[in-house]
Amino acid sequence: MPLAVQQKQIIVTCNYEARRHGLYKLQRVPEARKQCPDAVIMLGEDLTRFRNASKDNYNFLRKFSWSGKVERLGFDEVFIDVTDMIDYNLEMVNHNALQSSFFYLARLDPTIGFTYDCRSILGHTVPGLPYTFLLDYANAGASLKNADNTLCLRLLIGSHLAQYLRHQLEEHQGYTATVGISTNKLISKLVGNANKPKSQTTLIPPYTPSDTGESNVTRFLDSHDIGRIPGIGFKSAQKIRDFVLGRPAAFDAGLVYGGTKEKVTVKDVRLLPSMGVDLLEKLLGGSGAPKGIGIKVWGLINGVDPTEVSMAREVPQQISIEDSYIRLDTMTEVEKELGILSRSLITRIRLDLSCADDDDQSLLDEDIGNAKSSGFKLVPTRQWLACPRTLRLTTRPRPPVNRDGTFPRTSNRISRSCDMPSFTLSFSSSVEELSERLVQETLIPLFKKLHPGNLGWNLSLMNLCAANMVLTAASIKDSAGRDISKMFKTQDQVLKDWKVTDDLPVAPAVPGPRSHKAGKGIGKKVKTSGRAMMKS
């Protein structure tokens, strides 16, 4: 069944069946209905269920990581650095019995894991290769003398771990997944898109150029449009595309945020005469551009991505809520939209940055269930895991229309920040009460600093962001202090398997002259008892 999700008058996502019928992201709803009348289009304004599912799946996958390097990207993507797991299992491979290998999921318990056949890569490969070729790679890896053989064996082992994680996620969480396996975030993300849905793909060596030709990394990236490379933003891709074409690229007017009609591939950019770090720095650098953008982009189009997978976090680095508008040009409408955004932001802050006390954990499900209502209240027994220091308001003004009546494409945003008002962290007031106060006392003054006057502007986007999280005293190890009240509340439970006994011998009395005033107390019988902790 073709299924799509609508926000405002835009298709924000759709399933693969809908895409086969011609629907796509950021398509206007009227056009989507015309393209596929049988499509089911659902409203997707309330993302609470998506956020909760994303958090649950992320926490489930975190349990398999040894290093803790598990980074969430959006709602439905996770990077996992499994280098340490592959290192360990590579050492444990018996090259005389590859077909009966065992993957160890725990260093200290050799019984936890799964069996696998270490003679072939599971799932799809890029480029697609016959089984016998992969078998030769695995056998050649026994000597571990050739770098490509070693890398292929590592990727082979990783492909079996990927399938195991996919099956565990589907069995225990009820969600299917698509996985990309490679050596950095850039390639693994792109290669994972090669075979969707519910599949996995590995980019196999060689990863570096050789005497016989280009690397598989270069061949794989060359076919991608420059705007599809993660880390190259819309504006940068637009500048590169215009430079390669020698003129502004034509865009699809059917998309709200545009889509190029003219494809400029990575290969077109890479092979352009004089293209390199210096030219990209000149083309993309300037005021407001990140330092070293030329070398970064040149690295990306050559498959180089040095960014590390971030460590798993108990709380998000920031919480952001935004919405887009066809037309927003009066203070009355702005105040109304700020109210909607602020209610969502405060609700998200409470859900993501607080937890129920252990004594009242049962209230958590009820709290989450009530989050949709404007009268959302959390009981005072909840405690903060982190508190945001900064509140940021961002808008995107819409420039005047072109002569032909179309809007110029722009992604220019302006923002103002201030300290997060302390009252927003109160559990004693409802979300609606806090929202109204936040709008009147903080957000409208911030907005007027961005846009003086009540008229003369038209906005296409507004964003509210809570940033600069400060961890509070809690039970998690990264907290700014420890919550010792939890220690006293839980010590009986923690120590229930232990008992205290006085089983050490009593110390004999120490003889001494009673008249020695300087030694007051010496010579008295002193009973000492030794406290020994024993596991029952």
C-alpha positions in Angstrom: 0.0 0.0 0.0 1.5 3.4 -0.9 1.7 5.4 2.3 3.0 9.0 2.9 3.3 11.3 5.8 2.1 14.9 5.5 3.2 18.0 7.4 1.4 21.2 6.4 1.1 20.8 2.6 4.3 18.8 2.2 5.1 15.1 1.9 7.9 14.7 4.5 8.4 11.0 3.9 6.8 8.0 2.1 7.3 4.3 2.0 8.9 2.4 -0.9 5.6 1.4 -2.4 4.6 5.1 -2.7 8.0 5.9 -4.2 7.4 3.2 -6.9 4.2 5.2 -7.7 6.2 8.4 -8.2 5.9 10.0 -4.8 9.0 11.6 -3.1 10.1 13.6 -0.1 9.3 17.4 0.0 6.6 17.0 -2.7 3.5 19.1 -2.5 0.5 17.2 -1.3 -1.8 18.2 -4.2 0.8 17.0 -6.7 1.2 13.7 -4.7 -2.5 13.1 -4.7 -2.6 13.7 -8.5 0.4 11.4 -9.0 -1.0 8.5 -6.9 -4.7 8.8 -6.1 -4.6 5.5 -4.2 -1.9 6.7 -1.8 -2.8 6.9 1.9 -1.6 10.3 3.2 -1.5 10.6 7.0 -0.9 13.7 9.1 2.5 13.6 10.9 2.5 16.8 13.0 2.8 14.9 16.3 6.2 13.2 16.4 6.0 11.9 20.0 5.7 8.3 19.0 8.5 8.6 16.4 10.8 10.1 19.1 10.0 7.5 21.7 10.6 4.7 19.2 13.9 6.3 18.1 15.1 6.5 21.7 14.1 2.9 22.5 15.8 1.5 19.4 18.9 3.6 20.1 19.1 2.4 23.7 18.7 -1.2 22.5 21.6 -1.0 20.1 23.8 0.7 22.7 23.8 -2.5 24.7 25.9 -4.3 22.1 28.7 -1.7 22.0 31.9 -2.3 23.8 33.4 1.2 23.3 30.2 3.2 23.8 30.7 4.9 20.5 27.0 4.9 19.3 25.8 8.1 17.6 22.2 8.8 16.7 21.5 10.8 13.5 18.0 12.0 13.2 15.1 9.6 14.2 16.1 6.6 12.2 19.9 6.4 11.8 22.6 5.2 14.1 26.4 5.0 13.6 28.1 2.2 15.7 31.9 2.0 15.9 32.7 -1.7 16.3 36.4 -1.5 15.7 37.3 -3.0 19.1 34.8 -5.9 18.6 36.2 -6.7 15.2 39.8 -6.5 16.5 39.0 -9.0 19.2 37.1 -11.4 17.0 39.7 -11.2 14.2 42.3 -12.6 16.7 39.9 -15.4 17.6 39.4 -16.6 14.1 40.5 -20.2 13.5 41.8 -20.2 9.9 41.6 -23.9 9.8 37.9 -24.0 10.5 36.5 -20.8 9.0 33.0 -22.3 8.4 32.5 -22.9 12.1 33.7 -19.5 13.5 32.2 -18.0 16.7 31.6 -14.3 17.2 32.2 -13.2 20.8 29.8 -10.5 22.0 31.4 -10.2 25.4 35.1 -10.3 26.3 34.6 -11.8 29.8 32.0 -14.4 28.9 33.0 -16.7 26.0 29.5 -18.3 25.9 27.8 -15.1 24.7 27.8 -14.8 20.9 26.8 -16.6 17.8 28.3 -19.0 15.2 29.0 -17.8 11.7 30.7 -18.9 8.5 33.8 -16.8 8.0 34.2 -17.7 4.4 31.9 -15.1 2.7 30.4 -11.7 3.3 26.7 -11.6 4.1 24.4 -9.4 2.2 25.1 -7.3 -0.8 28.6 -6.0 -1.8 29.8 -3.0 -3.8 30.9 -3.9 -6.3 28.9 -7.1 -6.6 31.3 -10.0 -6.7 30.9 -13.8 -7.0 31.1 -16.0 -3.9 34.3 -17.7 -5.0 36.1 -14.4 -5.1 35.1 -13.5 -1.6 36.1 -17.0 -0.5 39.6 -16.5 -1.9 39.8 -13.2 0.0 38.9 -14.9 3.3 41.4 -17.7 2.8 44.1 -15.3 1.7 43.4 -13.3 4.9 44.8 -16.2 6.9 48.3 -15.0 6.4 47.3 -11.4 7.0 50.2 -10.1 4.9 48.1 -8.2 2.3 46.4 -5.0 3.6 43.4 -5.5 1.3 43.0 -9.1 2.4 43.1 -8.1 6.0 40.5 -5.3 5.5 38.2 -7.7 3.6 38.3 -10.2 6.4 37.5 -7.4 8.9 34.6 -6.3 6.8 33.5 -9.9 6.3 33.3 -10.3 10.1 31.5 -7.0 10.4 28.9 -8.1 7.9 28.0 -11.1 10.2 27.7 -8.7 13.2 25.5 -6.4 11.1 23.1 -9.2 10.3 23.0 -10.4 13.9 22.1 -6.8 15.0 19.4 -6.5 12.3 17.8 -9.8 13.4 17.9 -8.8 17.1 16.4 -5.5 16.4 13.5 -7.0 14.4 12.9 -9.8 16.9 13.0 -7.8 20.1 11.9 -4.3 18.9 9.8 -5.1 15.9 11.7 -2.9 13.5 13.6 -3.8 10.3 16.8 -2.1 9.4 19.1 -1.4 6.5 22.9 -1.4 7.2 26.0 -0.1 5.5 29.4 -1.6 6.4 32.6 0.3 5.8 35.5 2.1 7.5 34.1 5.6 8.0 30.7 7.3 8.5 30.6 8.8 5.0 30.9 5.6 3.1 28.9 3.4 5.5 26.0 5.9 5.2 26.1 6.0 1.4 26.7 2.3 0.8 23.8 1.5 3.2 21.5 3.3 0.8 22.5 1.0 -2.1 20.0 -1.8 -1.2 16.8 -0.8 0.6 14.8 -1.8 2.4 15.7 -4.5 5.0 19.1 -5.4 3.7 22.8 -4.7 4.2 25.7 -3.7 1.9 29.4 -3.8 2.3 31.9 -1.8 0.3 34.8 -4.2 -0.3 38.5 -3.4 -1.0 40.6 -2.1 -2.6 40.0 1.2 -0.7 43.1 2.9 -2.2 44.2 3.3 -5.8 46.5 0.7 -7.2 48.6 0.1 -10.3 45.6 -1.7 -11.9 43.2 1.2 -11.5 41.0 3.3 -9.2 39.9 2.2 -5.8 36.4 0.9 -5.2 35.7 3.9 -3.0 36.3 6.3 -5.9 34.2 4.2 -8.3 31.4 4.1 -5.8 31.3 7.8 -5.0 31.8 9.0 -8.6 28.2 8.2 -9.5 26.7 10.2 -6.7 25.3 13.7 -7.2 27.5 16.3 -5.3 24.4 17.3 -3.3 24.0 13.8 -2.0 27.4 13.7 -0.2 26.9 13.9 3.6 28.8 16.9 5.0 28.4 19.0 1.8 25.5 21.3 2.6 22.9 22.7 0.2 24.6 26.0 -0.4 28.1 24.5 -0.9 26.6 21.9 -3.3 24.8 24.7 -5.2 28.0 26.7 -5.6 30.0 23.7 -6.8 27.2 22.7 -9.2 27.0 26.3 -10.7 30.8 26.4 -11.0 31.0 23.1 -12.9 28.1 24.0 -15.2 29.3 27.5 -15.7 25.8 28.9 -14.9 23.1 28.6 -12.3 21.6 25.1 -12.2 17.9 24.7 -13.0 15.7 23.6 -10.1 12.5 21.7 -9.9 9.6 24.1 -9.1 7.5 21.2 -7.9 9.6 20.9 -4.7 9.0 23.3 -1.9 12.7 23.3 -1.0 13.8 22.7 -4.5 15.6 19.8 -6.3 18.1 20.2 -9.1 17.0 19.1 -12.5 20.7 18.9 -13.6 22.9 16.3 -12.0 26.5 17.1 -11.3 28.3 14.0 -10.1 31.3 13.6 -7.8 33.3 12.5 -10.9 32.4 15.7 -12.7 33.8 17.7 -9.8 36.8 15.5 -9.1 38.0 15.5 -12.8 37.4 19.1 -13.5 40.7 20.8 -14.5 42.3 22.7 -11.7 39.8 21.3 -9.1 41.4 20.7 -5.7 41.8 22.1 -2.2 42.7 25.6 -3.2 39.9 26.1 -5.7 37.3 24.7 -3.3 38.6 26.9 -0.6 38.3 29.9 -2.9 34.9 28.9 -4.1 33.3 27.9 -0.7 35.3 30.0 1.8 34.7 33.5 2.9 32.8 35.2 5.7 31.0 32.7 7.9 32.5 29.6 6.2 34.1 27.0 8.4 37.9 27.1 8.5 39.5 24.6 6.1 36.3 24.0 4.2 38.3 23.4 1.0 40.3 20.5 2.3 37.2 19.0 4.1 35.1 18.9 0.9 38.0 17.7 -1.2 38.4 14.8 1.3 34.7 14.0 1.2 34.5 13.7 -2.6 37.5 11.3 -2.3 35.9 9.2 0.4 38.0 10.6 3.3 35.9 11.3 6.5 38.0 11.6 9.7 35.1 12.4 12.0 34.7 10.0 14.9 31.6 8.2 15.9 30.4 10.2 19.0 30.2 8.5 22.4 26.7 7.5 23.5 25.0 10.3 25.5 22.4 10.0 28.2 20.9 13.3 27.2 20.9 15.2 23.8 23.3 18.0 23.1 20.4 20.3 22.2 16.7 20.1 21.7 15.3 21.9 18.6 11.7 22.5 17.4 11.0 24.2 14.1 8.2 24.7 11.6 8.0 26.1 8.1 5.4 28.4 6.6 4.1 29.5 3.3 3.5 33.0 4.7 4.1 34.4 8.2 4.0 38.2 8.3 2.0 39.5 11.3 2.7 39.6 15.0 -0.5 37.9 15.8 0.4 34.9 13.7 4.0 35.0 15.1 2.8 35.0 18.7 0.4 32.0 17.9 3.2 30.0 16.3 5.7 30.8 19.1 3.1 29.4 21.5 2.9 26.2 19.5 6.7 25.8 19.2 7.3 26.7 22.9 4.8 24.1 24.1 6.5 21.5 22.0 9.9 22.6 23.3 9.0 22.5 27.0 7.3 19.1 26.6 10.5 17.8 24.8 12.7 19.2 27.6 10.7 17.4 30.2 10.6 14.1 28.4 14.3 14.1 27.3 16.0 15.8 30.2 14.2 14.4 33.3 13.4 11.0 34.8 11.1 9.7 37.4 12.4 8.9 40.9 13.0 5.2 41.5 10.3 5.4 44.2 7.8 6.6 41.6 9.0 5.1 38.3 5.5 3.9 37.4 4.5 7.5 36.7 6.8 7.7 33.7 4.5 5.9 31.2 1.5 8.0 32.3 3.6 11.2 31.9 4.6 10.3 28.4 1.0 9.4 27.5 -0.2 12.8 28.7 2.5 14.7 26.7 0.1 15.2 23.8 -2.3 17.3 25.9 -1.7 20.9 26.4 -2.2 20.5 30.1 0.8 18.2 30.4 2.0 18.1 34.0 4.9 16.2 35.7 4.8 15.4 39.3 7.5 17.0 41.6 9.0 13.6 42.2 10.7 13.8 38.8 14.3 14.9 38.7 16.4 16.6 36.1 19.2 14.7 34.3 20.4 17.9 32.6 19.3 21.6 32.3 19.7 23.8 29.2 21.5 27.1 29.8 20.7 28.7 26.5 17.5 29.5 24.6 17.9 30.4 20.9 15.3 31.8 18.5 16.0 31.4 14.8 14.0 32.7 11.8 14.4 32.5 8.0 13.1 35.7 6.3 11.7 35.2 2.8 13.2 37.5 0.3 11.0 39.5 -2.1 9.5 37.6 -5.0 11.1 37.5 -8.4 9.5 39.2 -11.4 8.0 36.0 -12.5 6.2 35.5 -9.2 8.5 32.8 -7.9 10.4 33.0 -4.6 14.2 33.1 -4.7 15.9 30.1 -3.1 17.5 31.0 0.2 18.7 29.2 3.3 19.9 32.3 5.2 18.8 32.2 8.8 19.2 34.7 11.6 19.1 34.0 15.3 19.3 35.6 18.8 20.1 33.8 22.0 19.5 34.4 25.7 19.8 32.6 29.0 17.1 29.9 29.5 14.6 31.3 32.0 14.7 29.2 35.2 10.9 29.0 35.4 10.8 26.8 32.3 12.3 24.0 34.5 9.5 24.1 37.0 7.4 20.9 37.5 4.7 22.6 39.5 3.2 24.5 36.5 1.6 23.1 33.4 3.3 23.2 30.0 0.6 25.7 28.8 1.3 28.1 31.7 5.0 28.0 31.2 4.6 28.4 27.4 2.5 31.5 27.7 5.0 33.1 30.1 7.9 32.2 28.0 6.3 33.7 24.9 5.4 37.0 26.6 8.5 37.5 28.7 11.3 36.1 26.5 10.4 35.1 23.0 8.6 38.2 21.8 11.4 40.5 23.0 13.9 38.2 21.2 11.8 38.3 18.1 11.6 42.1 18.1 15.4 42.2 18.3 15.6 40.1 15.1 12.7 41.9 13.4 12.1 45.5 14.6 8.7 46.8 13.8 5.4 44.9 13.4 5.5 44.8 9.6 7.8 44.5 6.6 8.9 41.0 7.0 7.7 37.6 5.9 9.1 34.4 7.4 9.4 30.9 5.9 10.7 29.3 9.1 11.0 29.6 12.9 13.1 27.5 15.2 13.3 27.3 19.0 16.4 25.5 20.5 17.4 24.6 24.0 21.2 24.3 24.0 24.3 24.2 26.3 23.1 21.3 28.4 24.6 21.0 31.9 24.4 17.6 33.5 23.0 17.8 37.0 23.7 15.6 40.1 22.4 12.2 39.2 23.3 8.5 39.0 24.8 8.6 35.5 28.6 8.7 35.5 29.0 11.9 33.4 26.8 14.0 35.8 28.1 17.1 37.4 28.1 15.5 40.8 26.4 12.4 42.3 22.9 12.2 43.7 23.7 10.7 47.2 20.1 10.6 48.1 19.7 7.7 45.6 22.5 5.9 47.5 20.6 6.0 50.8 17.3 5.1 49.1 18.7 2.0 47.4 21.4 0.8 49.9 19.1 -1.8 51.4 18.3 -3.3 48.0 22.0 -3.2 47.0 23.2 -4.8 50.2 20.4 -7.4 50.5 22.7 -10.2 49.5 25.3 -9.3 52.1 25.4 -9.8 55.9 27.5 -8.2 58.6 29.2 -10.3 61.2 31.5 -9.6 64.1 33.8 -12.6 63.7 37.3 -11.0 64.3 39.0 -11.9 67.6 38.8 -9.3 70.4 42.0 -7.4 71.0 43.7 -8.1 74.3 43.9 -5.4 76.9 47.1 -3.4 76.8 48.9 -3.2 80.2 50.2 0.2 81.3 50.7 2.4 84.4 47.4 3.9 85.5 49.2 7.0 86.9 50.5 8.0 83.5 48.3 11.0 82.9 49.8 11.7 79.5 48.6 8.3 78.4 45.0 8.8 79.4 43.0 5.7 78.5 46.0 3.5 78.0 45.7 0.3 80.1 41.9 0.3 80.0 40.2 -2.7 78.5 39.4 -1.8 75.0 37.1 -4.0 73.0 37.5 -3.8 69.3 35.3 -5.5 66.8 36.1 -6.3 63.2 33.3 -5.8 60.7 33.5 -8.4 57.9 31.4 -8.3 54.7 30.4 -11.8 53.5 28.5 -12.8 50.5 25.6 -15.0 51.6 
